[in-house]
Amino acid sequence: MIAVFKREWGAYFHGMTGYLFIAFVLLFAGIYTMMYNLSGAYANFEYVLDAISFLYLIAVPVLTMRAVAEEKRQKTDQLLYSLPIRLSGVVLGKYLAMLAVLALPTAILSLYPLLLSRFGHVYLPTAYASLFAFFLLGATLLSIGLFLSSVTESQVISAVVCLAVMLLLYFMPALAGVLPATPGASLIALMVGAALVSGVVYRLTHNSLFAMGLLVVLAGGLFAWYDVDTAAFSGLFAQMLGGLSVFDRFEPFINGVLDGTSVVYFLSWIGVFLFLSVQALEKRRWSE
């Protein structure tokens, strides 16, 4: 795992990717600090972090697109399979290298509240809790990007799909507010979700029988539930979208609440997508 970490870390800084990522985050952090804290005279550094969270929409696809996809394209992933470590170690090595790149601008941003506190009162607990949540949000999105890179063989496709997913996650709360709240609409949306889950399972296993069986079970369960309690489907899909919103989990920290459930939520997403990344590599390993 350490060897993979060093290799990935070197790859980010032998090229321009790592430097561009850090410069991108710090540039916009500086602009918004100037706008909110210096020009606007707000003492809340957490407002800056909330404003620049949109950077992840672009930064995450750029940072993750080559992680596995490029290995597959160049066939160098075969070298990873021959290493005397488990594929979980390979995935963790790559992921920890991404976290290290993310940690660099986060560490620099941690100096901002201290500098601002010299010019006025800054409530440091909220500022640093928000910075911690900002890092967790980035770590969660990086795990998603790593998984998407592991199921494609093209950097371009990986980046485009990752960007689409990031946009969906970012605008998910707004989508939840405009979706029809009727039981029928929720049922149709959940059926589409069940089909997408089955498609991901097929992509990971290449077992059409298992994927189809899963779809039948999920669809049958939804229809049975709908038949028994139709009223429960009223606004259900919109509520689920709101509950799954990654960016919404960042908001309590901005409002000064150290939300333990959100921390668990972020860590759970990270664990799920790292596990899926390992499974994607395992599938490719045994299919060749």
C-alpha positions as CSV (number, residue, x, y, z in Angstrom):
1,M,0.0,0.0,0.0
2,I,2.8,2.4,0.8
3,A,4.4,1.8,-2.5
4,V,1.2,2.5,-4.3
5,F,0.7,5.7,-2.2
6,K,4.2,6.9,-3.1
7,R,3.7,6.2,-6.8
8,E,0.4,8.0,-6.9
9,W,1.7,10.9,-4.8
10,G,4.6,11.3,-7.2
11,A,2.3,11.2,-10.2
12,Y,0.3,14.1,-8.9
13,F,3.3,16.3,-8.5
14,H,5.5,15.2,-11.3
15,G,2.8,16.6,-13.5
16,M,0.6,19.6,-13.0
17,T,-2.5,18.0,-11.5
18,G,-1.6,18.3,-7.8
19,Y,-0.3,21.9,-8.2
20,L,-3.4,23.0,-10.2
21,F,-5.7,21.4,-7.6
22,I,-4.0,23.2,-4.7
23,A,-3.8,26.5,-6.6
24,F,-7.5,26.2,-7.7
25,V,-8.7,25.8,-4.1
26,L,-6.5,28.5,-2.6
27,L,-7.3,31.0,-5.4
28,F,-11.0,30.8,-4.8
29,A,-10.6,30.6,-1.0
30,G,-8.6,33.8,-1.2
31,I,-11.2,35.5,-3.4
32,Y,-14.1,34.6,-1.1
33,T,-12.2,35.4,2.0
34,M,-11.6,38.9,0.6
35,M,-15.3,39.2,-0.3
36,Y,-16.8,37.9,2.9
37,N,-14.3,38.5,5.7
38,L,-12.3,41.5,4.6
39,S,-14.6,43.6,2.4
40,G,-17.8,42.3,3.8
41,A,-16.5,42.4,7.4
42,Y,-18.1,39.1,8.3
43,A,-16.3,37.2,11.1
44,N,-17.5,33.8,9.8
45,F,-14.8,31.9,8.0
46,E,-17.3,29.0,7.6
47,Y,-19.2,31.2,5.0
48,V,-16.1,31.0,2.8
49,L,-16.0,27.2,3.0
50,D,-19.6,27.0,2.2
51,A,-19.2,29.2,-0.8
52,I,-16.2,27.3,-2.2
53,S,-17.7,23.9,-1.8
54,F,-18.8,24.1,-5.5
55,L,-15.1,23.8,-6.4
56,Y,-15.4,20.0,-5.8
57,L,-17.6,19.8,-8.9
58,I,-14.6,20.5,-11.1
59,A,-11.7,19.5,-8.8
60,V,-12.8,16.0,-8.0
61,P,-13.2,14.8,-11.6
62,V,-9.8,16.3,-12.5
63,L,-8.1,14.6,-9.5
64,T,-9.7,11.2,-9.9
65,M,-10.1,10.7,-13.6
66,R,-6.7,9.0,-14.2
67,A,-6.6,7.1,-10.9
68,V,-7.6,3.7,-12.4
69,A,-9.0,4.5,-15.9
70,E,-5.5,5.4,-17.2
71,E,-4.0,2.3,-15.7
72,K,-6.6,0.2,-17.6
73,R,-6.0,2.1,-20.9
74,Q,-2.3,1.6,-20.7
75,K,-2.7,-2.0,-19.4
76,T,-0.4,-1.1,-16.5
77,D,-3.2,-2.3,-14.1
78,Q,-1.8,-5.8,-14.7
79,L,1.2,-4.7,-12.7
80,L,-1.1,-3.8,-9.8
81,Y,-2.6,-7.3,-9.8
82,S,0.9,-8.9,-9.6
83,L,1.9,-6.9,-6.5
84,P,2.2,-8.9,-3.3
85,I,-0.7,-7.0,-1.7
86,R,-4.4,-7.2,-1.8
87,L,-6.4,-5.0,-4.1
88,S,-7.9,-3.3,-1.1
89,G,-4.3,-2.1,-0.4
90,V,-4.0,-0.8,-3.9
91,V,-7.3,1.1,-3.6
92,L,-6.4,2.5,-0.2
93,G,-2.9,3.5,-1.5
94,K,-4.5,5.5,-4.4
95,Y,-7.2,6.9,-2.2
96,L,-4.8,8.0,0.6
97,A,-2.7,9.8,-2.1
98,M,-5.8,11.8,-3.1
99,L,-6.5,12.6,0.5
100,A,-2.9,13.8,1.0
101,V,-3.3,16.2,-2.0
102,L,-6.6,17.4,-0.5
103,A,-5.0,17.8,2.9
104,L,-2.4,20.3,1.6
105,P,-4.8,23.2,0.8
106,T,-6.9,22.2,3.8
107,A,-3.9,22.7,6.0
108,I,-3.1,26.1,4.5
109,L,-6.8,27.1,4.9
110,S,-6.5,26.2,8.6
111,L,-4.3,29.2,9.1
112,Y,-7.0,31.6,7.8
113,P,-9.1,31.8,10.9
114,L,-6.1,32.5,13.0
115,L,-5.0,35.3,10.7
116,L,-8.5,36.7,10.7
117,S,-8.8,36.6,14.4
118,R,-6.0,39.2,14.6
119,F,-8.3,41.7,13.1
120,G,-11.5,40.8,15.0
121,H,-13.4,38.1,16.9
122,V,-13.6,34.8,14.9
123,Y,-15.4,31.9,16.6
124,L,-12.7,29.3,16.1
125,P,-14.7,26.1,17.1
126,T,-17.2,26.7,14.3
127,A,-14.5,27.7,11.8
128,Y,-12.5,24.5,12.4
129,A,-15.5,22.2,12.7
130,S,-16.5,23.5,9.2
131,L,-13.0,23.0,7.9
132,F,-13.1,19.4,9.2
133,A,-16.5,18.9,7.5
134,F,-15.1,20.5,4.3
135,F,-12.3,18.0,4.3
136,L,-14.8,15.1,4.9
137,L,-17.0,16.3,2.1
138,G,-14.0,16.3,-0.3
139,A,-12.9,12.9,1.0
140,T,-16.4,11.5,0.3
141,L,-16.6,12.9,-3.2
142,L,-13.1,11.6,-4.0
143,S,-14.2,8.1,-3.0
144,I,-17.0,8.4,-5.5
145,G,-14.7,9.7,-8.2
146,L,-12.3,6.8,-7.5
147,F,-15.1,4.3,-8.0
148,L,-16.2,5.9,-11.3
149,S,-12.6,5.8,-12.5
150,S,-12.4,2.1,-11.6
151,V,-15.3,1.1,-13.9
152,T,-14.1,3.0,-17.0
153,E,-11.1,2.7,-19.3
154,S,-11.0,6.4,-20.5
155,Q,-10.0,9.4,-18.5
156,V,-12.4,11.5,-20.5
157,I,-15.4,9.3,-19.9
158,S,-14.4,9.0,-16.2
159,A,-14.2,12.8,-15.9
160,V,-17.5,13.5,-17.7
161,V,-19.4,10.9,-15.7
162,C,-17.9,12.1,-12.5
163,L,-18.8,15.7,-13.3
164,A,-22.4,14.6,-14.0
165,V,-22.6,12.8,-10.7
166,M,-21.1,15.7,-8.8
167,L,-23.6,18.1,-10.4
168,L,-26.4,15.7,-9.5
169,L,-25.3,15.5,-5.9
170,Y,-24.8,19.3,-5.7
171,F,-28.3,20.1,-7.1
172,M,-30.0,17.1,-5.4
173,P,-31.7,19.3,-2.7
174,A,-33.1,21.6,-5.4
175,L,-34.3,18.6,-7.5
176,A,-36.0,17.2,-4.4
177,G,-38.0,20.4,-4.0
178,V,-39.4,20.4,-7.6
179,L,-40.2,16.7,-8.0
180,P,-43.9,15.7,-8.0
181,A,-45.0,14.5,-4.6
182,T,-47.6,12.0,-5.8
183,P,-47.3,8.3,-4.8
184,G,-47.2,7.2,-8.5
185,A,-44.3,9.6,-9.3
186,S,-42.3,8.3,-6.3
187,L,-43.0,4.7,-7.4
188,I,-41.8,5.3,-10.9
189,A,-38.7,7.2,-9.7
190,L,-37.8,4.4,-7.2
191,M,-38.2,1.8,-10.0
192,V,-35.7,3.8,-12.1
193,G,-33.4,3.8,-9.1
194,A,-33.8,0.0,-8.8
195,A,-32.9,-0.4,-12.4
196,L,-29.8,1.7,-12.0
197,V,-28.7,-0.3,-9.0
198,S,-29.1,-3.5,-10.9
199,G,-27.1,-2.0,-13.8
200,V,-24.2,-1.2,-11.4
201,V,-24.4,-4.7,-10.0
202,Y,-24.2,-6.1,-13.6
203,R,-21.3,-3.8,-14.4
204,L,-19.4,-5.1,-11.4
205,T,-20.2,-8.8,-11.7
206,H,-21.1,-9.3,-15.4
207,N,-23.7,-11.7,-14.0
208,S,-26.9,-10.9,-15.9
209,L,-28.9,-13.5,-14.1
210,F,-28.0,-12.1,-10.7
211,A,-28.6,-8.5,-11.8
212,M,-31.9,-9.4,-13.3
213,G,-32.9,-11.3,-10.2
214,L,-32.0,-8.3,-8.0
215,L,-34.1,-6.1,-10.2
216,V,-37.1,-8.5,-9.9
217,V,-36.7,-8.6,-6.1
218,L,-36.4,-4.8,-5.8
219,A,-39.3,-4.1,-8.2
220,G,-41.5,-6.8,-6.6
221,G,-40.8,-5.3,-3.2
222,L,-41.7,-1.8,-4.3
223,F,-44.9,-2.9,-6.0
224,A,-45.9,-5.0,-2.9
225,W,-45.3,-2.0,-0.6
226,Y,-47.1,0.3,-2.9
227,D,-50.1,-2.0,-2.9
228,V,-50.2,-2.3,0.9
229,D,-49.5,1.4,1.8
230,T,-49.9,3.8,-1.2
231,A,-49.9,6.8,1.1
232,A,-46.4,6.1,2.3
233,F,-45.1,6.8,-1.2
234,S,-46.4,10.4,-1.2
235,G,-43.2,12.6,-1.4
236,L,-41.1,9.5,-0.6
237,F,-38.6,9.9,-3.4
238,A,-38.1,13.6,-2.7
239,Q,-37.4,12.8,1.0
240,M,-34.9,10.1,0.0
241,L,-33.1,12.5,-2.3
242,G,-32.9,15.1,0.5
243,G,-31.6,12.4,2.9
244,L,-28.9,11.3,0.4
245,S,-27.6,14.8,-0.4
246,V,-23.9,14.9,0.5
247,F,-23.7,18.6,0.3
248,D,-26.7,19.1,2.6
249,R,-24.7,17.2,5.3
250,F,-22.2,20.0,5.2
251,E,-24.7,22.6,6.2
252,P,-25.0,21.8,10.0
253,F,-21.3,22.5,10.5
254,I,-21.7,25.9,8.7
255,N,-24.5,26.7,11.2
256,G,-22.3,25.9,14.2
257,V,-23.5,22.4,14.9
258,L,-21.0,19.6,15.2
259,D,-23.2,16.9,13.8
260,G,-22.0,13.4,14.6
261,T,-24.6,11.7,12.3
262,S,-23.2,13.7,9.4
263,V,-19.6,12.5,10.2
264,V,-20.9,8.9,10.3
265,Y,-22.7,9.6,7.0
266,F,-19.6,10.8,5.3
267,L,-17.5,7.9,6.6
268,S,-20.2,5.4,5.5
269,W,-20.2,6.8,1.9
270,I,-16.4,6.5,1.9
271,G,-16.5,2.9,3.0
272,V,-19.1,1.9,0.5
273,F,-17.4,3.4,-2.5
274,L,-14.0,2.2,-1.6
275,F,-15.5,-1.3,-1.2
276,L,-17.1,-0.9,-4.7
277,S,-13.8,0.2,-6.1
278,V,-12.1,-2.9,-4.8
279,Q,-14.9,-5.1,-6.3
280,A,-14.5,-3.4,-9.6
281,L,-10.8,-4.2,-9.7
282,E,-11.4,-7.8,-8.5
283,K,-13.9,-8.3,-11.3
284,R,-11.4,-7.1,-13.9
285,R,-8.6,-9.1,-12.4
286,W,-10.5,-12.4,-12.8
287,S,-12.1,-11.5,-16.1
288,E,-8.7,-11.3,-17.9
